[in-house]
């Protein structure tokens, strides 16, 4: 996709601050995008064939939403951490394998999607993302939920389809958490602390597909309190 082909969306983005180049079979990051560094707020490069990003991506200082789902990115450049206004980062479906610590400097992030990225470990240093309220890490290879994640004021966490066996009691520190999705992991009743049911603000604890004895789960101390929160949330939605 050459410069002439890009001219129309680039010109349009100069007026709107929004550039969508999804599913364009791009193999390289288009250099023309840097013409928009003063006003680009949303950049969608999802569903392409990008295997790297240029260091100059850190120059897009006005960027608030960056969509890079389903590319071939194995690592992220360090200057991505210079995107100080970035609020939403979508990286689902990239073969990252290692956690991209570069993003920890994007301290305005509110929405982070790293699902389907082959990640096996989440570092405690994720707690530097103080404004994060939604985190999706589904369909990875994660065994353990770190303390640093429990310290964040997340509202919703999606950890479906991982290899987690224990829910940390540290989630009681988060008084904002409403939804915790843990479908298709390795959780039994022994891996659910009573405090998760009785002393958190979680109103949706999704555990489908786990080796869980449902009867014993319903008999756990604190389940009645959890069920009250769940029922109250359901009534609001109905």
Helices and strands as residue ranges (DSSP letters): H 3-16, E 18-20, G 31-36, E 42-44, G 55-59, E 65-67, G 78-82, E 88-90, G 101-105, E 111-113, G 124-128, E 134-136, H 147-150, E 156-158, G 169-173, E 179-181, G 189-191, H 194-198, E 204-206, H 214-218, H 223-237
